C-alpha cells in the first residue's frame, strides 16, 4: 500500500483484500468493497460514455449520501472532478458555484431536486439534473469499460471555501492532496493513524466541507466501513454508537448537543477510540462532560482548512486534561509530513511566542483556486499556504491561533484578537456562547464589543460581562459594550459568522482598519 495515492488504487486494493466487507452504509443500505469497486467503475464508464473526460467537473447538490460517495469515488477514478455544493445555500449561491465550476452534470439527493431546478435557471449552458433514482439506474445499466485512471497529481475534488469575504473560491484538491499524509502518520506511529480490524467511521458533518467528505475519504483509504448520516442530528449520532462506530469528527457545539442529550446516559460508548473535533478549541467544562460521557475515547483537536485538505495539526489526547492546561488552548503541532511557520509582515519567520501569520507547507496543500491564478499565487507564495490566521508558536512547536487576521481589532493602536477575549469571557457561568467583534469608535477607531448567548435559566447583564472580562484580560481588551442575543449566526460547518454580527455596525462605512 506504500505507493497508493489514488482512489482507483485504493478501490482495487480493498475489493481484492476484503471483497465482502461493508465499505459504505446508510439507513440500512450497504455496499461491500466488491460492489463499491464495481459501481464506481460503472459510473466512470457512464461519465466517459456521456463525453466527460479528465478535468471536467460534475456537481452534487444534496445532503450526505452513500450515492454521493459512490459518484465522487467513481468520478475520481477517471479524473473527473466532483464539486459538492452546500444544500443550505440560496439558489443564487448555488448558481454561482455551478457557473464557476462549469459542471456538466448536477446530481441531487431526494430533498434537493426542486432547489436544483431553481439554481440552474438562467445558466447559459446549464448542467443536466440527475436525481438519485436515475443516477442509481444509470450506474446499474452502465457496462464496465477500460479507462486510464487518474494519477496522483490529477484533480479529483473541488470544495468551495466558506466565503468569509467576497464570493467563495473553489479549492482544487488532487489525489496526492487527499492521501499523501496517510503514510507519514502511520510510520510515525500516531495512534489515530493506526487502525484496528473492525473499526467504522461516522460521517455526519456536511459533505460540502472537508470535515464531511474528508471522513469518507479517510474510511475509504483505511479500508474501513463509513456509516453515512444525511446530516447532523444528536439522536442519530447516538444511534450510530450502537451500530459500531469507533471514530467521528464533530464540532464542539455539536458534541455538546450529543453529550447533553438525555439518551447519552443510556448509550454504550465503549467501542469509541477517538473523538476528533475542530473549528474551535474545546471549552474545559465541555471536555469534562464529554470525558464523563465517553470515558474510553481519546479526544483529538484537529486544525486545518479546505486549502490544506483538512487536518494539518493535531492536539493529542495526552494534552487534554480535566484540570485544564495551556496547551488545550492551542491547535496542537504539525502532523507528520507537514510543517508550520509563523511569519511577520515582511514574510520572515518570527521568534517563538510572537504573533504573525501561520504558514503551512504540506503535500496536502491544494493545487489552486479554480480559475483564480492571482489568488492562488498569493495563497501559495513560496510554496507555503498562507492561512490568514494570526497565531504564535511556543518553544515545543504548539501553535496558538489568535484569530483570523482580518478579524483582528485595532483599538487605539493596540491589536486585540477576538479569540483571546472570547476565551476569557467564556468562563462566566451564565454564558453559553460568545463572539467578539470590532465596532466603529470615534475616539479609538474601533471598540471591542461582545455578543453573548446566555445559558437557559440564567440572567445576565451587560455590566456582568464587562466586570467579568475586566478580571480576565487587559483593560484595552475589555468589551466596551455587550449585545445579549438569542443565538449565533453560523455557516453550515458550524463556524460563527462574525461578519453577520459586525455588519450592522459598519453599514455605509469604508472600513479603514482590520
C-alpha positions as CSV (number, residue, x, y, z in Angstrom):
1,X,0.0,0.0,0.0
2,X,3.1,2.3,0.2
3,X,2.6,3.9,-3.2
4,X,-1.2,4.1,-3.3
5,X,-2.1,7.7,-4.0
6,X,-5.3,7.4,-5.9
7,X,-9.0,6.4,-5.5
8,X,-8.5,3.8,-8.3
9,X,-5.6,2.2,-6.4
10,X,-7.4,2.0,-3.1
11,X,-10.7,0.7,-4.5
12,X,-8.9,-2.0,-6.5
13,X,-6.9,-2.9,-3.4
14,X,-9.7,-3.2,-0.9
15,X,-12.0,-5.1,-3.3
16,X,-9.3,-7.7,-3.6
17,X,-8.4,-7.8,0.1
18,X,-11.8,-7.8,1.7
19,X,-14.4,-8.1,-1.1
20,X,-17.4,-8.9,1.1
21,X,-16.7,-6.5,4.0
22,X,-19.0,-3.4,4.2
23,X,-17.5,-0.3,2.7
24,X,-20.4,2.1,2.8
25,X,-23.6,2.1,4.8
26,X,-26.6,4.4,5.1
27,X,-30.1,3.8,6.5
28,X,-29.7,0.0,6.3
29,X,-28.3,0.1,2.7
30,X,-24.8,-1.3,2.3
31,X,-22.2,-1.7,-0.4
32,X,-19.4,-4.2,0.0
33,X,-15.9,-3.3,-1.3
34,X,-16.5,-5.6,-4.3
35,X,-19.8,-3.8,-5.0
36,X,-18.3,-0.3,-4.4
37,X,-15.4,-1.1,-6.8
38,X,-17.9,-2.3,-9.4
39,X,-20.3,0.6,-9.0
40,X,-17.6,3.2,-9.2
41,X,-16.1,1.6,-12.3
42,X,-19.5,1.6,-13.9
43,X,-20.0,5.2,-13.0
44,X,-16.7,6.1,-14.6
45,X,-17.8,4.3,-17.7
46,X,-21.1,6.2,-17.7
47,X,-19.3,9.5,-17.5
48,X,-17.0,8.5,-20.3
49,X,-20.0,7.4,-22.4
50,X,-21.5,10.9,-21.9
51,X,-18.4,12.5,-23.2
52,X,-16.8,13.6,-19.9
53,X,-13.0,13.3,-19.5
54,X,-10.3,14.0,-17.1
55,X,-10.5,17.6,-15.8
56,X,-14.3,18.0,-16.4
57,X,-16.5,18.9,-13.5
58,X,-19.6,17.4,-12.1
59,X,-21.6,18.7,-9.0
60,X,-23.6,17.3,-6.1
61,X,-26.4,19.4,-4.5
62,X,-27.5,17.5,-1.5
63,X,-27.1,16.1,2.0
64,X,-24.6,13.4,2.9
65,X,-25.4,10.2,1.0
66,X,-23.9,6.9,0.1
67,X,-24.8,7.8,-3.5
68,X,-22.7,11.0,-3.2
69,X,-19.6,9.0,-2.1
70,X,-20.2,6.4,-4.9
71,X,-20.3,9.2,-7.5
72,X,-17.3,11.0,-6.1
73,X,-15.1,7.9,-5.9
74,X,-16.2,6.8,-9.4
75,X,-15.5,10.2,-10.9
76,X,-12.2,10.4,-9.1
77,X,-11.1,7.1,-10.6
78,X,-11.4,8.8,-14.0
79,X,-10.1,12.2,-13.0
80,X,-13.5,13.9,-13.4
81,X,-13.7,16.4,-10.6
82,X,-16.6,16.4,-8.0
83,X,-17.8,19.7,-6.6
84,X,-20.2,19.1,-3.7
85,X,-22.5,22.1,-3.0
86,X,-24.0,23.0,0.3
87,X,-27.7,22.2,0.3
88,X,-28.5,25.1,2.7
89,X,-27.2,27.7,0.2
90,X,-29.7,30.0,-1.6
91,X,-30.3,29.3,-5.3
92,X,-28.2,32.3,-6.3
93,X,-25.3,31.0,-4.3
94,X,-25.7,27.5,-5.8
95,X,-25.9,29.1,-9.3
96,X,-22.6,30.9,-8.7
97,X,-20.8,27.7,-7.9
98,X,-22.3,25.8,-10.8
99,X,-21.3,28.6,-13.2
100,X,-17.9,28.8,-11.6
101,X,-17.2,25.0,-11.9
102,X,-18.7,24.7,-15.4
103,X,-20.2,21.5,-14.1
104,X,-21.5,19.2,-16.9
105,X,-23.9,17.2,-14.7
106,X,-25.7,18.1,-11.4
107,X,-26.6,15.1,-9.2
108,X,-29.0,15.7,-6.3
109,X,-30.4,14.0,-3.2
110,X,-34.1,13.3,-2.8
111,X,-34.8,16.6,-1.0
112,X,-32.9,18.9,-3.3
113,X,-34.3,18.4,-6.9
114,X,-36.5,21.5,-6.6
115,X,-33.6,23.6,-5.3
116,X,-31.5,22.3,-8.3
117,X,-34.2,23.4,-10.8
118,X,-34.2,26.9,-9.3
119,X,-30.4,27.1,-9.2
120,X,-29.9,26.3,-12.9
121,X,-32.4,28.9,-14.1
122,X,-30.5,31.4,-16.2
123,X,-27.3,29.4,-16.6
124,X,-26.4,29.6,-20.3
125,X,-25.0,26.0,-20.6
126,X,-26.9,24.5,-17.6
127,X,-25.9,21.1,-16.4
128,X,-28.3,18.2,-16.7
129,X,-30.0,17.5,-13.4
130,X,-29.9,13.8,-12.4
131,X,-32.0,12.8,-9.3
132,X,-31.0,9.8,-7.1
133,X,-33.2,7.1,-8.7
134,X,-31.9,8.0,-12.2
135,X,-28.3,8.0,-11.0
136,X,-28.5,4.5,-9.4
137,X,-30.3,3.2,-12.5
138,X,-27.6,4.6,-14.8
139,X,-24.9,3.0,-12.7
140,X,-26.7,-0.3,-12.8
141,X,-27.1,-0.2,-16.6
142,X,-23.6,1.0,-17.5
143,X,-21.2,-1.6,-18.9
144,X,-17.7,-1.6,-17.4
145,X,-15.1,-0.4,-19.9
146,X,-11.4,0.1,-19.6
147,X,-10.2,3.6,-18.7
148,X,-6.9,5.3,-17.9
149,X,-7.1,6.0,-14.1
150,X,-6.3,9.4,-12.7
151,X,-2.8,9.8,-11.4
152,X,-1.6,11.2,-8.0
153,X,-1.4,14.8,-9.2
154,X,-4.7,14.9,-11.1
155,X,-7.5,17.0,-9.6
156,X,-10.4,15.0,-8.1
157,X,-12.3,17.3,-5.7
158,X,-13.3,21.0,-5.7
159,X,-14.5,22.3,-2.4
160,X,-15.8,25.9,-2.0
161,X,-14.5,27.9,0.9
162,X,-16.9,29.5,3.3
163,X,-16.5,32.8,1.6
164,X,-15.9,34.9,4.7
165,X,-15.0,37.7,2.3
166,X,-16.5,38.1,-1.2
167,X,-17.5,35.2,-3.4
168,X,-16.5,31.7,-2.3
169,X,-13.4,30.2,-4.0
170,X,-13.1,26.7,-5.3
171,X,-10.1,24.9,-3.7
172,X,-8.9,22.2,-6.2
173,X,-7.6,19.1,-4.5
174,X,-5.7,16.2,-6.1
175,X,-5.4,12.5,-5.3
176,X,-2.0,13.3,-3.7
177,X,-3.5,16.1,-1.6
178,X,-6.1,13.7,-0.2
179,X,-3.7,10.7,0.6
180,X,-0.1,11.9,1.0
181,X,-0.2,12.4,4.8
182,X,-1.6,9.0,5.5
183,X,1.7,7.1,5.3
184,X,3.9,9.6,7.4
185,X,1.3,9.3,10.2
186,X,1.4,5.5,10.1
187,X,5.2,5.5,10.0
188,X,5.4,7.9,12.9
189,X,3.0,5.6,14.9
190,X,0.5,8.4,15.5
191,X,-2.3,6.5,17.4
192,X,-5.2,7.8,15.4
193,X,-3.4,6.9,12.2
194,X,-3.3,3.2,13.3
195,X,-6.4,1.2,12.7
196,X,-7.8,-1.9,14.4
197,X,-9.6,-4.5,12.3
198,X,-13.3,-3.8,13.0
199,X,-13.3,0.0,13.0
200,X,-16.0,2.2,11.5
201,X,-16.2,6.0,10.9
202,X,-19.3,8.1,11.3
203,X,-19.8,10.7,8.6
204,X,-22.3,13.3,9.9
205,X,-20.7,16.6,9.1
206,X,-21.7,18.2,5.7
207,X,-20.1,16.7,2.6
208,X,-19.7,20.1,1.0
209,X,-17.0,20.7,3.6
210,X,-13.7,18.8,4.1
211,X,-14.9,17.7,7.5
212,X,-17.6,15.7,5.9
213,X,-16.1,14.4,2.6
214,X,-12.7,14.0,4.3
215,X,-14.1,11.5,6.8
216,X,-15.5,9.4,3.9
217,X,-12.1,9.5,2.2
218,X,-10.3,8.6,5.4
219,X,-12.5,5.5,5.8
220,X,-12.1,4.5,2.1
221,X,-8.3,4.7,2.3
222,X,-8.1,2.8,5.5
223,X,-10.4,0.1,4.2
224,X,-13.0,0.7,7.0
225,X,-16.8,1.0,7.0
226,X,-18.1,4.5,6.6
227,X,-21.5,5.0,8.3
228,X,-23.1,7.9,6.5
229,X,-25.8,10.1,8.0
230,X,-27.6,12.7,5.9
231,X,-26.9,15.5,8.3
232,X,-26.0,16.1,11.9
233,X,-28.7,15.1,14.4
234,X,-27.8,14.3,18.0
235,X,-30.2,11.4,18.2
236,X,-28.9,9.8,15.0
237,X,-25.4,10.3,16.3
238,X,-26.3,8.4,19.5
239,X,-27.8,5.7,17.3
240,X,-24.5,5.3,15.5
241,X,-22.7,4.1,18.6
242,X,-24.9,1.0,18.7
243,X,-24.0,0.5,15.1
244,X,-20.3,0.0,15.9
245,X,-18.7,3.4,15.1
246,X,-15.2,3.8,16.6
247,X,-14.4,7.3,15.4
248,X,-16.1,10.5,14.5
249,X,-15.3,14.1,13.7
250,X,-17.6,16.8,15.2
251,X,-17.5,20.5,16.0
252,X,-17.7,21.4,19.8
253,X,-21.2,22.9,19.6
254,X,-22.5,19.6,18.1
255,X,-20.5,17.5,20.6
256,X,-22.2,19.4,23.4
257,X,-25.7,18.5,21.9
258,X,-24.7,14.8,21.8
259,X,-23.3,14.5,25.4
260,X,-26.1,16.6,26.9
261,X,-28.8,14.6,25.2
262,X,-31.0,12.7,27.7
263,X,-30.2,9.4,25.8
264,X,-26.5,9.8,26.3
265,X,-26.7,8.4,29.8
266,X,-28.0,5.0,28.5
267,X,-25.8,4.9,25.4
268,X,-22.9,2.4,25.2
269,X,-19.8,4.3,24.1
270,X,-17.3,1.6,25.0
271,X,-16.2,1.0,21.3
272,X,-15.3,4.6,20.6
273,X,-11.5,5.0,20.2
274,X,-11.2,8.7,19.1
275,X,-13.4,11.7,19.1
276,X,-11.9,14.3,16.7
277,X,-13.1,17.8,16.9
278,X,-12.3,21.1,15.2
279,X,-13.4,24.6,14.2
280,X,-12.8,25.7,17.8
281,X,-10.9,24.7,20.9
282,X,-13.0,22.6,23.4
283,X,-14.2,24.6,26.5
284,X,-12.9,22.9,29.6
285,X,-16.4,22.2,31.0
286,X,-17.4,20.5,27.8
287,X,-14.3,18.4,27.8
288,X,-15.1,17.3,31.4
289,X,-18.7,16.5,30.4
290,X,-17.6,14.6,27.3
291,X,-15.0,12.5,29.1
292,X,-17.6,11.6,31.8
293,X,-19.9,10.6,28.9
294,X,-17.4,8.9,26.6
295,X,-14.7,7.8,29.1
296,X,-12.7,5.4,26.9
297,X,-12.2,7.8,23.9
298,X,-9.1,9.8,23.1
299,X,-10.1,13.4,22.3
300,X,-8.1,14.9,19.4
301,X,-8.4,18.5,18.4
302,X,-7.6,18.9,14.7
303,X,-6.9,22.1,12.9
304,X,-6.9,22.6,9.2
305,X,-8.7,24.3,6.3
306,X,-10.2,23.4,2.9
307,X,-7.0,24.6,1.2
308,X,-4.8,22.1,3.3
309,X,-7.2,19.2,2.6
310,X,-8.2,19.3,6.2
311,X,-6.1,18.3,9.2
312,X,-2.7,19.8,9.3
313,X,-2.1,19.9,13.0
314,X,-3.4,18.0,16.0
315,X,-3.6,18.2,19.8
316,X,-3.3,14.6,21.0
317,X,-5.4,13.0,23.8
318,X,-2.5,13.3,26.3
319,X,-2.6,17.1,26.1
320,X,-6.2,17.1,27.2
321,X,-6.5,17.3,31.0
322,X,-9.6,17.6,33.1
323,X,-7.8,20.2,35.2
324,X,-7.2,22.3,32.1
325,X,-3.8,23.4,30.8
326,X,-2.4,26.0,28.4
327,X,-1.9,23.5,25.5
328,X,-5.7,22.9,25.4
329,X,-5.9,26.5,24.0
330,X,-3.6,25.5,21.2
331,X,-4.3,23.8,17.8
332,X,-1.5,21.3,18.6
333,X,1.5,20.6,16.5
334,X,2.0,19.9,12.8
335,X,1.2,16.3,11.8
336,X,4.0,14.1,10.4
337,X,4.8,15.1,6.8
338,X,3.7,18.8,7.3
339,X,5.5,21.9,8.5
340,X,4.1,25.1,10.1
341,X,5.8,28.5,10.4
342,X,4.8,31.9,11.8
343,X,5.9,35.0,9.8
344,X,5.7,38.7,10.1
345,X,4.5,41.3,7.6
346,X,7.9,41.0,5.8
347,X,7.4,37.3,5.3
348,X,10.3,36.4,7.6
349,X,9.9,33.8,10.3
350,X,9.2,35.3,13.7
351,X,10.8,34.2,17.1
352,X,8.7,31.8,19.1
353,X,5.9,33.5,21.1
354,X,5.5,36.4,18.6
355,X,2.1,36.7,16.8
356,X,2.1,36.7,13.0
357,X,0.5,34.8,10.1
358,X,0.5,31.0,10.1
359,X,2.0,29.4,7.0
360,X,1.8,25.7,6.1
361,X,4.0,23.5,3.9
362,X,2.5,20.1,3.1
363,X,1.8,17.7,0.2
364,X,-1.8,18.2,1.1
365,X,-1.8,21.9,0.1
366,X,-4.3,22.5,-2.7
367,X,-3.4,22.7,-6.3
368,X,-5.1,26.0,-6.9
369,X,-8.1,28.2,-6.5
370,X,-10.2,27.3,-9.6
371,X,-9.9,30.0,-12.2
372,X,-8.1,32.4,-9.9
373,X,-4.4,32.4,-10.7
374,X,-3.6,35.6,-8.8
375,X,-5.4,34.4,-5.6
376,X,-3.6,31.1,-6.0
377,X,-0.2,32.7,-6.3
378,X,-0.8,34.9,-3.3
379,X,-2.1,32.0,-1.1
380,X,0.7,29.6,-2.1
381,X,3.5,32.1,-2.2
382,X,6.9,30.5,-1.8
383,X,5.4,27.0,-1.6
384,X,3.7,27.8,1.7
385,X,-0.1,28.0,2.2
386,X,-0.8,31.5,3.7
387,X,-3.7,30.7,6.1
388,X,-4.8,34.2,7.0
389,X,-4.8,33.0,10.7
390,X,-3.0,35.1,13.3
391,X,-1.0,32.8,15.6
392,X,2.1,32.2,17.6
393,X,4.2,29.1,18.2
394,X,5.6,28.1,21.5
395,X,9.1,26.5,22.1
396,X,7.6,23.0,21.8
397,X,6.1,23.7,18.3
398,X,2.5,24.1,19.5
399,X,0.5,26.7,17.5
400,X,-1.9,29.0,19.2
401,X,-4.4,30.5,16.8
402,X,-5.3,34.0,17.9
403,X,-7.8,34.7,15.2
404,X,-8.4,35.3,11.5
405,X,-6.0,38.2,10.7
406,X,-8.9,40.1,9.0
407,X,-10.9,39.8,12.3
408,X,-8.3,41.5,14.3
409,X,-9.5,44.6,16.1
410,X,-7.2,47.7,16.3
411,X,-8.3,49.9,19.2
412,X,-6.2,53.0,19.9
413,X,-3.2,51.4,18.1
414,X,-3.4,48.2,20.2
415,X,-4.1,44.8,18.5
416,X,-6.9,42.9,20.0
417,X,-7.5,39.3,18.9
418,X,-11.2,38.3,19.4
419,X,-10.5,34.7,20.2
420,X,-8.4,35.7,23.2
421,X,-11.2,37.9,24.7
422,X,-13.8,35.2,23.9
423,X,-11.7,32.6,25.7
424,X,-11.6,34.8,28.8
425,X,-15.3,35.7,28.8
426,X,-16.5,32.1,28.1
427,X,-15.6,31.1,31.7
428,X,-18.6,33.1,33.1
429,X,-21.0,30.5,34.5
430,X,-24.1,32.2,32.8
431,X,-22.6,32.4,29.3
432,X,-23.3,29.7,26.7
433,X,-21.5,31.3,23.7
434,X,-19.6,34.5,22.9
435,X,-18.3,36.2,19.8
436,X,-16.2,39.3,20.0
437,X,-16.2,41.9,17.2
438,X,-14.8,45.3,16.5
439,X,-17.3,48.2,16.0
440,X,-16.6,51.8,14.9
441,X,-15.5,54.2,17.7
442,X,-14.8,57.9,17.0
443,X,-12.1,58.1,19.6
444,X,-10.3,54.7,19.3
445,X,-11.0,53.8,15.7
446,X,-12.6,50.5,16.8
447,X,-14.1,49.4,20.1
448,X,-14.4,45.9,21.4
449,X,-18.0,44.5,21.5
450,X,-19.0,41.1,22.9
451,X,-22.1,39.3,21.5
452,X,-23.3,36.9,24.1
453,X,-25.8,34.0,24.3
454,X,-27.0,33.3,27.8
455,X,-27.4,29.8,29.2
456,X,-31.0,28.8,29.7
457,X,-32.3,29.7,33.2
458,X,-29.6,32.3,33.8
459,X,-29.8,36.0,33.9
460,X,-27.1,38.2,32.6
461,X,-26.5,41.9,32.1
462,X,-24.0,44.0,30.1
463,X,-22.4,45.1,33.3
464,X,-21.9,41.5,34.5
465,X,-20.0,40.6,31.3
466,X,-17.8,43.7,31.4
467,X,-17.0,43.2,35.1
468,X,-16.0,39.6,34.5
469,X,-13.9,40.4,31.5
470,X,-12.1,43.1,33.4
471,X,-10.8,40.4,35.8
472,X,-9.5,38.3,32.9
473,X,-7.9,40.5,30.3
474,X,-6.0,43.8,29.9
475,X,-8.2,46.9,30.1
476,X,-7.9,47.7,26.3
477,X,-9.2,44.2,25.5
478,X,-12.3,44.5,27.8
479,X,-15.5,44.9,25.8
480,X,-16.9,48.4,25.9
481,X,-20.4,47.1,25.1
482,X,-22.3,43.9,25.1
483,X,-25.1,42.6,22.9
484,X,-27.2,39.8,24.5
485,X,-28.6,37.8,21.6
486,X,-30.8,34.6,21.3
487,X,-28.4,32.6,19.0
488,X,-25.2,32.9,17.0
489,X,-25.3,33.1,13.2
490,X,-23.3,30.1,11.8
491,X,-22.2,28.7,8.4
492,X,-23.1,25.1,7.5
493,X,-19.8,23.8,9.1
494,X,-20.7,25.3,12.4
495,X,-18.4,28.3,12.5
496,X,-19.8,31.5,14.0
497,X,-20.2,34.2,11.3
498,X,-18.7,37.3,12.9
499,X,-19.2,39.2,9.7
500,X,-23.0,39.0,10.2
501,X,-22.7,40.2,13.8
502,X,-20.4,43.0,12.6
503,X,-22.3,44.1,9.5
504,X,-25.0,46.4,11.1
505,X,-22.3,48.5,12.8
506,X,-20.2,49.0,9.7
507,X,-23.1,49.6,7.3
508,X,-22.4,52.6,5.0
509,X,-18.7,52.8,6.0
510,X,-15.5,52.0,4.2
511,X,-13.7,50.0,6.9
512,X,-10.2,51.6,7.4
513,X,-8.7,49.1,9.9
514,X,-8.7,45.4,10.4
